Amino acid sequence: MEKRHPALIALVFVFGLFLASVPFLFSVERSPYSEALTLYDRLCAAADAGDVNAFRAGLTRRAATLNQLEAALLMSRLRCVDRLASQNTFDPVRGRAYGPDRAYDLILRPPESPEAVRMRFVMEDEVLLWSP
């Protein structure tokens, strides 16, 4: 029986470990689209519950400086639709698709209404937040 060189065995072992870890690398990949939809659901849940503090947690730093009354007014104006029944598009904002201040537009088109819901989401400190 022929003996393999130890360097070849180590190389094949390392490559095998890499191949075994590939599914885990892709499972932790973040998607700003799913983050935006999750944040939209959280904002709507906070608006339905009337929880201004939970609502403000989803706002950008600039918008989070609103006082309690202004935040409550903004929360009352948020239009929540059934996003599962809606046609959704998620597009990067021109000129802000890359970099630390990435921005995206989420557009929800509910079937029962001709008016679409348009929201802008901004990446701040690697966290996606709503910029009203």
Secondary structure by P-SEA (a helix, b strand, c coil): cccccaaaaaaaaaaaaaaaaaaaaaaacccaaaaaaaaaaaaaaaaaaccaaaaaaacccccccccaaaaaaaaaacccccccccbbbbbcccccccccbbbbbbbbbbccccbbbbbbbbbcccbbbbcc
